[in-house]
């Protein structure tokens, strides 16, 4: 049933950026989980063809070539030492390796902000929340009585220093 008032149809609520990011991550997670399940279903052993399919699945899930290679090398190493043989253990092995990789550079925000001055370079494709994250960090630094300066170029050409105004008094850099 559709609601129509004297003023016409009400506007549909557009999803927020965060909702879009959550939906995209959820789709990727579901595709990866379903793909892994389909990959190992009914198989008795892990063979080279299965590893090739796993590689294609991980790359299509935006895990990246370098990370995928690192995970597959670890899985092959576990297979050669006969630690990993059952295809049903493959999902757990991938999950464990991803967690290891994500923990390497994990540092709580408070630890970073408590130290000396630092620079954070944000890089990513369109629509993944870079600007939202930067604003969150700036807000956190304000609540901790820290000064911050942000340069928000949208294109590599804007990274050249001669395209910046000089110094912290630039109005674009004020809190």
Backbone torsions as a table, in degrees:
resi	resn	phi	psi	omega
1	UNK	NA	135.6	-175.3
2	UNK	-107.0	139.1	-179.7
3	UNK	-96.0	124.0	176.8
4	UNK	-129.9	129.3	178.6
5	UNK	-105.7	-175.5	177.1
6	UNK	-64.2	-21.5	-176.6
7	UNK	-97.9	5.7	179.6
8	UNK	103.3	-170.8	-179.6
9	UNK	-71.6	140.2	175.6
10	UNK	-70.2	148.7	179.4
11	UNK	-69.2	140.6	176.0
12	UNK	-74.5	141.5	179.8
13	UNK	-73.5	125.6	178.9
14	UNK	-82.7	141.2	179.2
15	UNK	-67.4	145.9	177.6
16	UNK	-74.7	169.2	179.3
17	UNK	-60.9	-43.3	179.6
18	UNK	-62.4	-40.7	177.5
19	UNK	-63.7	-38.6	177.7
20	UNK	-64.8	-42.3	179.8
21	UNK	-64.5	-45.8	179.5
22	UNK	-60.3	-41.0	179.8
23	UNK	-65.5	-41.6	179.9
24	UNK	-65.6	-42.7	179.0
25	UNK	-65.4	-39.9	179.6
26	UNK	-63.9	-42.2	177.9
27	UNK	-61.8	-44.1	179.4
28	UNK	-62.6	-43.8	179.4
29	UNK	-62.3	-45.2	179.5
30	UNK	-63.4	-43.1	179.0
31	UNK	-62.4	-41.6	179.7
32	UNK	-66.6	-46.4	-179.9
33	UNK	-62.9	-46.5	179.5
34	UNK	-64.5	-40.3	179.2
35	UNK	-64.1	-42.5	177.7
36	UNK	-63.9	-41.7	179.7
37	UNK	-62.7	-45.4	179.2
38	UNK	-64.4	-37.0	-177.8
39	UNK	-62.7	-41.3	-174.4
40	UNK	-95.6	-12.1	-176.3
41	UNK	-59.4	123.5	176.0
42	UNK	77.3	2.0	-179.1
43	UNK	-90.8	146.8	-179.6
44	UNK	-98.8	-31.8	-178.2
45	UNK	-136.6	161.9	175.0
46	UNK	-92.4	117.5	-178.7
47	UNK	-116.6	169.6	-179.6
48	UNK	-57.0	-35.5	179.3
49	UNK	-64.5	-37.9	178.6
50	UNK	-65.7	-39.0	178.6
51	UNK	-67.7	-35.4	175.8
52	UNK	-65.1	-42.4	177.5
53	UNK	-64.9	-38.2	177.5
54	UNK	-63.9	-41.0	178.2
55	UNK	-60.3	-47.5	179.4
56	UNK	-62.1	-39.5	179.4
57	UNK	-63.9	-44.4	-178.4
58	UNK	-68.7	-39.6	178.2
59	UNK	-65.6	-41.3	179.2
60	UNK	-68.9	-18.4	177.3
61	UNK	-91.1	14.6	178.0
62	UNK	61.5	31.5	175.8
63	UNK	-77.7	-28.7	176.3
64	UNK	101.5	152.5	-176.4
65	UNK	-66.7	-48.3	-176.2
66	UNK	-63.6	-47.3	-179.7
67	UNK	-64.9	-43.0	178.3
68	UNK	-59.8	-45.0	179.1
69	UNK	-61.5	-43.2	179.2
70	UNK	-62.2	-43.4	179.0
71	UNK	-65.5	-45.6	-179.6
72	UNK	-64.4	-37.0	177.0
73	UNK	-62.8	-41.0	177.8
74	UNK	-65.2	-41.2	179.1
75	UNK	-65.2	-42.5	177.5
76	UNK	-62.5	-39.2	177.9
77	UNK	-62.8	-44.2	178.1
78	UNK	-63.8	-36.4	177.9
79	UNK	-66.7	-41.0	-178.8
80	UNK	-67.4	-30.5	176.7
81	UNK	-87.9	3.4	178.6
82	UNK	59.9	29.5	173.4
83	UNK	-81.6	-35.7	-178.5
84	UNK	-117.4	114.7	179.6
85	UNK	-131.6	-34.9	-175.3
86	UNK	-83.2	127.5	178.4
87	UNK	-58.3	-27.6	179.7
88	UNK	-69.5	-18.0	176.8
89	UNK	-85.7	-10.2	-175.6
90	UNK	-60.8	-43.5	-179.4
91	UNK	-59.9	-44.9	178.2
92	UNK	-63.0	-38.2	179.5
93	UNK	-65.7	-42.2	177.8
94	UNK	-63.4	-44.4	-179.7
95	UNK	-61.1	-44.4	179.1
96	UNK	-61.5	-44.0	-179.7
97	UNK	-65.7	-40.9	177.5
98	UNK	-61.9	-41.8	178.5
99	UNK	-63.2	-40.2	177.9
100	UNK	-59.3	-46.2	-178.0
101	UNK	-64.9	-41.1	-178.6
102	UNK	-70.4	-27.7	-179.5
103	UNK	-77.1	-21.5	-173.7
104	UNK	-55.0	-49.6	-175.6
105	UNK	-106.7	14.0	-178.6
106	UNK	-72.5	124.3	176.4
107	UNK	-140.0	126.8	178.8
108	UNK	-60.7	147.0	-177.0
109	UNK	-58.3	-39.4	-177.8
110	UNK	-63.5	-37.2	178.3
111	UNK	-63.2	-42.7	-178.2
112	UNK	-68.5	-45.6	-176.3
113	UNK	-70.0	-21.6	-178.3
114	UNK	-77.4	-15.8	-175.2
115	UNK	-89.0	-158.7	179.4
116	UNK	-71.2	173.5	176.9
117	UNK	-56.9	150.1	-177.5
118	UNK	-151.6	168.2	179.4
119	UNK	-124.4	137.3	174.6
120	UNK	-120.0	125.2	176.7
121	UNK	-104.3	120.5	179.1
122	UNK	-101.4	125.9	178.8
123	UNK	-132.7	137.7	177.4
124	UNK	179.3	167.0	179.1
125	UNK	-75.5	168.0	-179.0
126	UNK	-61.2	139.0	171.2
127	UNK	82.8	15.5	-178.6
128	UNK	-100.5	-2.5	174.3
129	UNK	100.9	24.6	179.8
130	UNK	-62.4	-50.3	-178.3
131	UNK	-63.3	-42.2	178.8
132	UNK	-60.5	-41.9	179.0
133	UNK	-65.1	-43.0	179.3
134	UNK	-61.7	-42.9	178.6
135	UNK	-63.1	-40.3	177.8
136	UNK	-61.9	-43.8	178.5
137	UNK	-62.8	-41.9	179.3
138	UNK	-63.1	-41.2	178.5
139	UNK	-62.8	-43.2	178.6
140	UNK	-62.6	-40.9	-179.6
141	UNK	-67.8	-32.4	175.9
142	UNK	-63.9	-44.8	-178.4
143	UNK	-66.8	-21.5	178.7
144	UNK	-97.1	13.2	179.3
145	UNK	57.3	39.3	176.8
146	UNK	-108.5	145.6	175.0
147	UNK	-89.0	143.2	176.6
148	UNK	-137.0	155.6	179.9
149	UNK	-132.2	126.6	-178.2
150	UNK	-119.6	134.9	170.9
151	UNK	-114.1	121.9	-175.1
152	UNK	-117.3	70.6	176.2
153	UNK	-72.2	147.3	178.8
154	UNK	-106.4	-4.5	-178.6
155	UNK	-146.4	151.3	-176.9
156	UNK	-57.9	-32.1	-179.4
157	UNK	-62.2	-28.4	-179.4
158	UNK	-77.0	-6.8	179.6
159	UNK	-78.2	-13.9	-179.8
160	UNK	-66.9	130.4	-177.4
161	UNK	-56.7	-30.2	-178.8
162	UNK	-71.3	-7.2	175.5
163	UNK	-91.6	-3.2	-178.3
164	UNK	-98.7	151.5	168.0
165	UNK	-79.6	156.0	-172.2
166	UNK	-88.8	141.0	168.0
167	UNK	82.4	167.3	-178.1
168	UNK	-73.4	-7.1	179.0
169	UNK	-83.7	-3.1	176.4
170	UNK	-58.2	126.5	-177.5
171	UNK	-59.1	-24.7	179.2
172	UNK	-69.0	-19.0	-174.9
173	UNK	-101.1	4.6	-177.5
174	UNK	-78.4	150.4	178.4
175	UNK	-78.1	NA	NA
